[in-house]
Amino acid sequence: MATSAIPYTLLLLLCLASFKTSIATHVCDPQRYQQLGLNMRNFPFCDITKPYSERVKSLVDSMVLSEKAAQLGNNADGVPRLGLPSYNWWSEALHGVSYVGSGSHFDSAVPGATSFPLPITTAAAFNELLWLNIGQAISTEARAMNNLNHAGLTFWSPNINVVRDPRWGRILETPGEDPYTVGRYAVNFVRGLQDVEGTNATSGDLNTRPLKVSACCKHYAAYDLDNWSSFGNLAVDRFHFSANVTEQDMVETFQKPFEMCVKDGDVSSVMCSYNNVNGIPACADTRLLKGTIRDEWNLHGYIVADCDSVETMVDDQKWLNDEPENAVAQAMRAGLDLDCMTYYKNFLVNTVAKGLIKERDMDNALMNNYMVLMRLGYFDGSANYEKLGNADICSKAHTDLALDAAKQGIVLLKNRKTHDFFLPLDPQQFKNKQIAVVGPHANATTVMIGNYAGVPCRYVSPLQGLATYANVQYQTGCADVMCKNDSLVWPALRAARDADATVIFVGIDLTVEHEGLDREDIELPGYQNQFIRQVANAATVKGPVVVVIFSGGPVNVAALETNPDIDAIIWAGYPGEEGGQAIADVIFGVYNPAGRLPVTWYTGDYVWKLPMTSMQLRPDVNLGYPGRTYKFYNGPIIYPFGHGLSYTDFQYELVSSATMSVEKQLGLVQHCLTLNYIKGAPAPPPCNAANVDDLECLDGDMSIVIKVKNVGKMDGDNVVMLYSQAPQGILGAPIKQLIGFQRVFVKAGGIATVTFSLNSCKSLSIVTDTAYVALPAGKHTIIVGTEAPEDTVISIPFNVDIRK
């Protein structure tokens, strides 16, 4: 049985022993200046009576050209003569404070931080409050680590790229395939990281509102290919790939979460990506950066490049055959404020000397950057957080939240209720019974925390978790996820044959999917399928067989779904440091699973139907490519987006809808939009649609109330998912699109009421082939639930009348 990497009690002792009474000083501290032999009164940027804008301008104006350039890389050098210290902008907090990026680190003083589930698992909870709470917990630990000089204040998280293809290696870092879900995740996680409790985060001058820590939504835009090789016939990587994307797909899918992150989450940073978008490097595209992020969406913060993106333009993409100074000029003119790595620092002085940019362009970038540091209290301190220290890192409240998050994100994929054996197992019956725990992930620790991780407070492996409920017989069966060591199989078979229940832990890991590595297929790797069949067959002599899958991206489990020897399948994603206990609690019914898949699980032949390089979301009839994601793919699948079982049964009932229709009036100078319809479709309304920008769109003009009944015998959560369908016959309209979701707890035999207050323009709109966001007239359909019989699906007609 594995032991914790850092036992919890030992960690607490280390934390107490290393607690520092002296909190890290802020820049504008008179004593600090005195120690430097400087008088703080000589530096107007430290005058707290002045507005931030004046102070930042004073700081920037105080620098000479070379000093300005030295501040525009992630390792800002500082200016000793001004008393300005060096600062490392690069810290990461994807699912906990990470050691990735040199801005954060761990040692005996701060031995670990809470490692929450990866975003793909947390997204499966479909719980906005959970996402907010995780962001708040991470930012508290980040602030404590900053006080202890172990982290910065600027964190380049979250990753909010939409999952377009199941082979992408970074799916584990993302909230899934649905742009709306990804956007809502971004808004809540960012609010959790950034918002200072007790301040109004949505009004006043948002350019100066205080920040707890600074978040960064990445990677913008149309980035979802890392390094893909199609069985040796084609090799494409993110440093050379041009994502050729229609404006329709950009508006509808690739930009939508970023727009929500900036507008609704008020994120203080956006990171541009390595790839080209329609032939132009994303970090040098003026329309994408300055035109959209800053001018159209009104970013209150800075734009940063993914690391070495500017150098990539020169060395890999050879865009316009630019010399370094030309590339730097292109990026800065496009609106790139900060360069991760050294190209800005090395070449900006020469770029100005050559007349390729103005020094004022550098000033504007520096002011965007330092305004964020002002808001963080980097210069003046932050009374709200100055007392945070070791006791606020790896606290019981945070490890409990990590456990709860893992349980909420676990998805029950299969549960054979027609069989004598099915989940949950009874803890009382198994107290003195034996469970065989086998497979390459049965004793998982580091696997559970995936990538962009820090040092966790502790690990609770599946083996440890299950051992709290029953006697465990552990045999790995496989040396790794390839399952090629035959000598380990027989002991696993023997353990399964003799056990009262068998749990097989399989899936993939960072050797199969990660940043820089896309998959060629979506199969379980190596001989895992053979191993599972053998163990399941041996185990049916005495008891039930449960398969638990660790993965970010979907895997082809069609054979497991139809195998009569396998009673249940659980997807755990990458569940974080408490993952083993969460899985055990679900298997033994201490927790009733309610997670839903945030990505579609396809059959294995999907990868032969189209290459990863095809960016189009809608089907391509000419090439025979199917559509992508649940919104446009209508081929065979194993589990749909939103699939997830429970140990109890729920029923939905429409209570009321405040309005079953809405009426929109166009003004004299506003015009109807003409839509394209499928041949043979019903006659469209005289006014096909209207541009949403031309309409009065009010939050709450759609109100749908659903009664959720728990008609089973076990308390549990239910995720109510709400979809819209456009009027019949509109060419290119999504099959359906998610417009709302709520997670609600319902006692056995009880009833809960869920109210969706929606904006009809946002919830019923589509994006036309010419990239207008349009509200179609006619009969829309609102769908409650993802699938039957697991969900009792309700269809609600909703009429939109547009008058000219």
N, C-alpha and C positions, 0 to 999 in steps of 0.2 A: 504494500500500500504506500502510495506516495505521501510525502510530508510536505507541508507548506514551504514555499521558497523562503518566506519570511514569516515565522510564526507570529500571530497577532499580538500575543502578550509581549514577546521580545520586541516587536516593532514599537509598542507603546513605551517600553522602557527606554529604547533608543531615542524615541522622540522626546521624552521627558528629559533625558540626560543631555540632549543636544539643544534644548530650547534656548533661544537667544533673547535676552531682555532688550537688547538694542536693535530696534527695527531699522531696516535699510533707510538711509536718509534720502530725501528728495533733493532735486537739483538746487532749488532756491532756498537753501537752509543757511542762515547767516553763519552758524558755527562751521559748517562745511567750507564756506568761502574763506573764513578766517584761517582754517587749517591749510587752505591752498595759498595763503598769503595774498588774498584778493579781498576787495571791499564790494560786497553785493550791491551796495547803493550805486555803484558805477555802471550797473547793467540793468537798463530799463525793462528788459524782458522778465525780470524778477519782481517788478512792481505790481503787486496784487490788486492795486486800486484801478489798474488799467484793464480794458477789455482784452480778451484773448487775442483778438485780431491784431490789436496794436502791439501786444507783447511779442507775438510771433513775427510780425513784420520787423520789429526792432531786432529780434534775434537774427533773422536772416540777413537784414541789412548790415549787421555788425560783422559778417563774414566776408572774407575775400573769396575770389573765384575758386581757388584751389581748395579752400576749406569747405565751400559749398559742395563741390564734387565729392569730397571725402565723406559726406553725410548721406549720400544717395545710394549706397549699397546696404545690404541687410546688416553688415557689420559697420555701423556708422562710427567713425573714428573719434568724434567729439572735437572740441576746440579748447585746448587747455587754457589759452590766454583769456577766454571768456568764462572759464569755469564750467564749460559744457562737457560732461563725461561722455565716454563711448557708450553706445547702446546697440544691442543685438535685437533686431526686429523679429527674428525667426524663432518663434516657439510654436508648438503644435498641441492641439487639444481635441483631436477627433472623437475620442471616447474616454477622455481622461488626460491629464497632463502627461506629455510624451517626452522621451529623450531624443526624438527626431528634431533636428534643428538645434543649433548650438546655444539657443537662448535659454534652454532649460536643462537641468542635470540632476542626478541623484547621487547621494553618497551617504556616509554614516549619519550626517546631520538630518538629511531628508531621504530615508531609505526607500520610500515608495509613495504612490498616490493611487487613489481608487481607479480601477480599470473597469469601466462599464462595458456592456456588450457593444460590439461593432454596430454602426448605424443601420446596416441591413437588418439586423436582429431587432434593434430598438424600433425601427420603422414598422416592423411586423406587429407591434403592439397597437398601432393606430390610436395613439393616445397623446394628444397635444400637451396635456398637463404633464405627463411623464417626460416628454422631450424638454419642456421648460424647466422642470425640476432637475433634470440631469445637467442642463446648461448651468443652472444656478450652483449646483454642487461642485462642478468642475471649476467654475470661476472663483468660488470660495477657496478651493485648494490652490488655484493658480495665484490668487492674491496672497495667500499665506506663504507660498513658496517664493513669491517676489519679495515679501518682507524679509525672508531668510536668505535672500540673494541667490535663489536657486531657479528663478524663472523670470522672464520678461513680463510685459503687460500686453503685448500684441501677439495674438494667437491666430495662425493661418488655418482656421477650421471654421465651418464644415465643408466637406466635399458634397456639392449638390448637383453634380452631373447626372442627368437622367440615363437610366440603363436602357440602351437601345437594342443591344445584342447580348444573348446569354453567355457568350464566350469571353466577354470583357473581363480582364484580370482584376479590375478595381471595384467590382460590384459590391464587395464586402464593405467598402468605405462609404457607400451611398445609401440613400433612402428608397431606392427602387426605380421602377419604370414609369410611374405615373407623375406627370409634371405638377399636378395639383398637390398630391401628397408630398412630393419632394419640396415644393414651395412652402407648404405649411410646416414641415419639419424644420426647414431653414428659418422661418420666422420665429418659431418657438425656441429652438436651440440658441439662436442668436440673441433673442431677448433674454434668455436665461444667462448667457455669458455677459451681456453688455449692460442690461438695465440696472440702475442703482435703486434699491428699494427706497420708497419715500419720495422719489422724484417723479414728475410727470414725463413719461418717456415719449409722449406723442404730441406735445404742444410746445409752444415757445420757440426759441431759436434752437433748432435741432443741430446747427453747426457748433453749438457750444454746450450742449447738454452733457452732463457728466457720464462717464463710462466706468463700469466695474472692471472689465477687461475689454480689449478690442477684438472682435471676431472678423473673419474674412471668408466670404463665400467664393468658392473656387470650383472648377477651373473654367473660365469663361473664354470661349464658347465653342459648342459643338465638339467637345472633347470626350470621346469614349472609345478610343482605340489606343493601345499602348505598344504592343509588339506582337503582331499576328503573322503566323506562317500557316498558309493553307496547305498542309501536308507536303511541304517542301516545294510547292509550285509557285508560291507567291510570298514574299516577305515585305511587310509594311510596318514601320514604326512611327511613333508620335512625333519624332523630330523631323520627319520628312513628309508626313501625310498631309494632304490638303483635303479637308472635309468640305466636299462640294454639296452645299445644302440649299434647298429652295427657301425663299423668304417665308413661305407658308410654314415650313417645318421650323424655321428659326423662331418665328413669333409664337407658334403653338406649343412647341416642345422644348427646344434647346435654350431659349432665352427666358421662358416663362418663370422657372424657379428663381432665376437671378433677379428678374423684375420684382417678384414678390419679396425676395430677400432685402432688396434695396428700399422699395416703397413701403412695405408693411413691417419688415424687420428692422429698418433703419440701420443696416449693417454699416460699419465704419471702414470697411475695406473690401475690395474685390480683386481677385487674382486672375490675370489673363493666362491663357494656356500656351503650350508649345506649338500646337498644330496651326497650319494655315486654315483660314476659312475662305473658301472660294478663291484660293490663290494668294491671299494676303495673310501674313503672319498675324495671329490674333493680337499680339502685343504691339503691333505697329498699325493697327486698323483704326484710323481716326473716327470713323463712323461707329464702330463697335464700342470704343472706349469713351472718348470725349463726347461724341455725338449722342450716344445712347445712355451709358451708365451715368455720366455726369450731367449732361444737359437735359435729356428726356426724363430720366428717372430721378435726378436730383440727389446724387450720392453725397452724403455728409461724411467725407473721409478721403482715403487715398486709394490709388490703384497700384498694385504691385505685380511684378512679373513672376511667373513660376521660375524656379532657379535655373539660371543660365539660358533663359529663353532668348535674350537679346544676342548672346553669343551664338546660339543655335541658328538664328537668322543668317549669320555670316558663315559659320563653319559647316553647317549641315544643309540648310535650305538654300544657301547661296542666293538669297532673294535679291534680285536686281544687281547681283554681283557687287554688293556694297562692301566698301571698306568699313572697319569698325565705327569710325566717326559718322558715316552716313547712316548706319543702322541705329546708332544711338540717337541721332537726330530724328529719324523716322519715328522711333518709339516715344521720344519725349514730346514731339509735336502731336502725336496721337493721343497723348494724355497719360502716359505711364509715369507715375510719380516716384516709384522706388524700384530698384533693380535688385532682385535676389542674386547675389554674387558680385562680380567686380567690374563688369563692363562699363557701367556708368562712372564708377570711381576712376577707372583707368583712362577713359577716353573723353569725358565731358569737357575737360579744359581745352583739349585740342579741337573738339567739335565747335566750341564757341569761338576759338581763335580762327577757325576756318570760315566763320560766318554762317554756319549751317543752322544754328539756333541762336536765339537771344539769351543773354544772361537772365533776363526776366523769366524765361521759360523755366530755368532752374529754380528761380525764386518762387514761382507759383507751385512747383512740385514740393519744395521744402516747406512751404506754408501749409499745404494740404497735410503733409506728414506731421509737422510739429503741432498743428491744431489738434490732432488726435492725441498726441502725448500730453498736451495741456489738459484736455478733457479727462484723461486718465489719472491726473494728479501727479504725473511724473515730475513736474516742476514744483508743485506746491504741496504735495502729499494729499492723502485722502483720509479724513478722520473716520469715515465709515469702516475702514478696513485696516487701520494701522495696528490694531490689537490682534489680528489674526496670526496664528503661528502653528506650531507642530500639532497642537491639539485639534486643529481644524482640518488636518490631513488624515485620511484613513479613519475618520470618525465612524462610530457605530452607525450613525444615521446615514452616512454615505455608503458604507458597505451593505447596509440593509436596502438602500435604494438600488444598488447594483444587483442585489439578489432579486428584488421585485421587478426590475427592468428585464432581467433574464427570463423570469417566469412569464411576464406579460408578452414577451416576444416569441416564446416557443410556439410552434405551430404543429398541431396534431393533424397529420396528413391522412392517416388511415386508422380505422379502429373497427375490427370485424365483430360487430354486435350480433351477428348470426352464429358465431362460434361460441363454444363453451368458455373460451378464454378471451378476454379483452380487457382493455384498460378502463379504469385504474385498478391496480393491484391493491388488495386489502392489507394495510400495515399490520393489523392484528393477526391475520392469518399467516403472514410471512415473517413474523417476529422470530420464529425458530426454524424457518425454512431456508433453503439455499438458493441463491441466484447466481447463475453463470454470467459473468461480465467479461466480454471478449471483444476483440477488434483493435485496430491500430489507434483508436481514439479513446479506448476504455479508461486509460489513466492519463488523459490529456491535461496539460497545464498550460504551457506557452501557446499551444494551438488555440486555446479558447480566446486569447486576447488579440490574435491576428497581428495586423501591422499598425503603424503609427501608434505604437504602444509605449507606455512608460514601464516602470517597475511596479507591479501590482502590490497592494497591501499584503495579499496572501493569495494562494490558490486553493480552491476546493474542487478537486477533480471529480469526474463522474464516479470513479471507484470509491472515493471518500463519501460522496453524497449517498450512494446506494447502501453503503455499509452502515449508515445510520438507521436503516429500516430492516435489514435482513443480513444473514450470513452470506458473505460474498466469496465466490470462487473465481479468481481472476486468472485468465490466460490471454495473452495478447493475440495469439493466432496469426498475427502479421507483424513483421518488424517495422513496417511503415505503410503508407497508404497504397503502395504498389502491390503489397501482399504477395511477394514472390518467394518468400522463404517457406518451403514446404514443411520443414522440420517443426514449425510452430503450430501447424494446423491441427495435428492429431490431439495434442493436449486440450485445445479449445473444443474440439468435437466431443471429447470424453467429458469435459466439464459440462457442456450443454446437455449431453445425454443423461447425466445424473442429477441435474438441477431441477428445481420446482418452477423456475422461470429463467429465461435467457434474454439478456439485453446485448445487442450487437452494435458496437460503436464504430461507424465507418464514415466515409465522406472524403473530402479533399482538405488541403492545407496550403500554406504559403509556398510549398514546392510546386504547386499546380496552378494557383491563381495569386497574382500579386501585381503591384505596380511594376510595369515593364514586362509583364508576361501575360498574354492572353492565351486562352485555351484553343486547341484545334477541334475539340469535341466537347460534349457535355456528359460523357459517360463517367461512371465511377471508375477510377484509374486501376490499371494493372489487373490483378485477379480478384478484386473485391467481390464482384458478382458471384464468382464461383465459390469463394469463401463463405459468403452469406447463404447461398443455397445449401452448402454442406452442413453448416452449423444449424440452420433452420430445420433441415431434415432430421438431424440427430436430436434436436431439442424437442420435437413434437412427441417424443415418447412420453414425456411427463407434463410439460407445462407450456405456457404461452411464450411467444417469441416477439420481441420488440426490437425494431431497428431504429437507431438514432443516427441522424446524419448531421455532420458538421460541414458547412459550406457557406460561401457567400452567394455565388452564382447557382442557378438551378442545375440539378443533375438528372439524368435519365433514369428514373426508378420505375419505368413501366413494368418491368419483370417482377419487381418487388410488390407493386400494387396488385398484381394478379396472382401472385404466389400464395396458394392456400396454406402454406406452412408459416407464413408471416402474418401475425395477428394485428400488429400496429406499426405505424411508421411515424416518427417524430422528426421534425426539422428544428435544430437548435441554432443554426447559423454559426456565429462565433459569439458565445454567450458571456464573455468576460470572466473576471476572476472568480465569481460566485457561481459559474455556470453548472458545475457538477451538482451542487445542492439544488439548483433550480430544476434540473432535469429529473433528479430523484423525487423532488416534491410533486412534479407533474405525474410521473409514472405511478406514484403511490396515492394520488388523488388528494394530497394535502392542498394542492392548487389545481383548479379546474382550468385547462388551457383555453385561451380565446384568441391567440394570435392569428393573423391572416397573412397569406403570402404577399409580399410587396412586389414580386415579379412573377410572370407566367412561367410555369414549368412545362417545357416542350418535350415532344418525343425526340429521340436521338437523331432522326434524319433531318431535323430542322437545319442543322449546320451545312447540309448538302444543298439546301434550297437557295442560298444566297451568300455572297461573301460579306465579311465584316466591313469591307470598304464601301458597301452600298449604304448611303446615309438616308435614303428616302424612307419615310415612315409608312406611306401608303403603298399598296401593291403596285408593282411595275409590270403591267400586262405584257409589254413588248419583250421584256427579259424573262418573264415567267417568275419573278420574285414575289413572294408573299408579303403581306404587310407585317409591321412590327408592333409589338406590345399588344395588350388586350384591346386597345382602341382600334386597331386596324388588321390584326391577324385573325383569320377565321378558319385556320387549318386544324389538324389534330393536336391535342395537347394532353398532358397527364393531369395537371391541376391548373385551374385558372387563377389569374390575379385575384386576390381576395379570398382564396380558399382557406378554410380552417375549420376543424371540427371541435366539438365540445363534449364533455361527459354528460351534459344535459341537453334538453331540447327547448328551442325557443319558437315562438310564433309572433308574427307582426300583425298589427291591425292599424289601419288608417283611422286616426281619431278625427282629424279635421284638417282642412287646408284653408287658410284665411282667404286665399284667392285662388281659384282654379284657372284663372286667366289674367292676363295683363293687357292693357291697351297703351300703345305708344303713339304719340303724335309728332309728325315731322313738321318743321317750320317751312316757311315759304321758300327759303334758299337752300333747303335740305332735300336730298333726293333719295329715292329708293335704290337699292342695289339689286342687280339682276344676278340670280344664281343659276348654275347649271344643274339640270335634272337628268336622272336616268331615263332612257327611252321607255315609255310605257308607264311612267310614274303618274300618280293622280295629278289633276290640274292644280298648279300652284296658285297661291293667293295673288291678286293683282299687284300688290307690293310684295315682292319676294322676301326682302330683308332690308334692314337699315344698318348703316355704320353705327357701331356703339358710341363712337365719339359724338354723334349727332343727337343722341338720346339723353333724356333725363333718367338717370339710373340711380335708384335709391336702395340702400341696404334695407332689407326687411320687407320688400314688396312681394316676396314669396315666403310664405310661412307654412311649413308642413310638420304636423304633429303625429308621431308614431307611438303606439302602445306596444311595448315589448313584454311578452308573457313568457315566464319560465315554466314550461309545462312538464319538466322532468323532475328528478328527485334530488338534484344537487345544486347548491348555490353556485353562481358563476357569473363572469363577465360576458357580455355580448357586444361585438362591434357592429353597429348599424351602419351600413354603407349605402349611400344615396348616389344614384347615377342619373344622367339625363341622356335622352335620345332626341336627335333633331327630327323635324317632320320628315315623313317618308319620302324617299326618292331623290334627296339632295345628293348630287354627285360628290364623292370625296368626303362626306361627313363621317365622323367616327361611328363605329358600331355602337358605342356608348362611351361616356366619359364620367369619371368620378367628380361629384360636385360637393360632397360633404361626407363626413364620417364622425361618429361619436361612440366611445366605449362606455358602457353602462353596466353596473352591477345589479343583478336581480336575484333575489332569494328564490329557492325552490318553491313553486306555487305562487310566486309573487308577480307583480307587475311594475314596470317602470315606464315613465313617459319621456320621450325624447323629442325635442323641438328643434327644427332646422329653420333658422331665419336667414334667408338668402337674398341675393341681389340678382334679379332675373337677367340683367344684361351680362353679368359674369357667369352665371350658372347655365344659361341656355345658349350662349353665343358659340359660334364656330369661327374658324379662320378660313377665309376664302382662298382660292388658288392664287389670287392676286395680293394676298396677305392683309386684307381688311379683317378686323375683328367685327363680325356681323351678327346681328340678332335676326334669325329667320322668323318669318311669320308662319302661322299655321299651328297644327296640333303637335306639340312636343309630348314626350312621355317621360315621366319620372319613375325610376325603378328603385325600389327598396329591397336590398339584398343582392348577393352576388350569384347564388346558384341554388337550385332545388335538388334534393329535398333538404340539404343542410340548412338553407335559409328558406323561409316562407316568402317567396318573392311576390311583391305587390307592384302592379303597374298603375300609375296615376296619370290620366290625361291632363295636359296643361296647355291652354291655348294662348297664343300670342297674336294680337291684332295690331297691325301697324297701319296707320292712316296718314295719307298725304293731304 
